[in-house]
């Protein structure tokens, strides 16, 4: 792993931890979808919410993480 890639992973981890403080469910959606590879429906079942809620959380979380990581560069 390159030092640049390692730095990106650390920044992503820090941003995800910050998101968890702001919105635990959105953070959990990222973990399940991105790291766990779950579908929207599978994520909805795990979290006991509707697929529409998962999609809203997924969209908001991606936007929030993108902004957070853009500012950390």
QUIMOMO-V989517 format. One record per backbone hydrogen bond with DSSP energy under -1.0 kcal/mol. NH is the residue of the N-H (numbers start at 1). CO is the residue of the C=O. E is the energy in kcal/mol with one decimal. If there is no record, write none. Layout:
BEGIN
{{NH/CO/E} {NH/CO/E}}
END
This chain:
BEGIN
{{6/2/-2.5} {7/3/-2.2} {8/4/-1.9} {9/5/-2.2} {10/6/-2.2} {11/7/-2.4} {12/8/-2.5} {13/9/-2.5} {14/10/-2.5} {15/11/-2.4} {16/12/-2.6} {17/13/-2.1} {18/14/-2.0} {19/15/-2.6} {20/16/-2.1} {21/17/-1.3} {22/18/-1.5} {23/19/-3.7} {27/23/-2.2} {28/24/-2.3} {29/25/-2.4} {30/26/-2.1} {31/27/-2.3} {32/28/-2.7} {33/29/-2.9} {34/30/-2.8} {36/31/-1.9} {38/32/-2.4} {43/39/-2.5} {44/40/-2.5} {45/41/-2.1} {46/42/-2.3} {47/43/-2.5} {48/44/-1.1} {49/44/-1.9} {54/50/-2.0} {55/51/-2.4} {56/52/-2.3} {57/53/-2.8} {58/54/-3.1} {59/55/-2.5} {60/56/-2.6} {61/57/-3.0} {62/58/-2.4} {63/59/-2.1} {64/60/-2.8} {65/61/-3.0} {66/62/-2.4} {67/63/-2.2} {68/64/-2.6} {69/65/-2.8} {70/66/-2.0} {71/67/-1.8}}
END
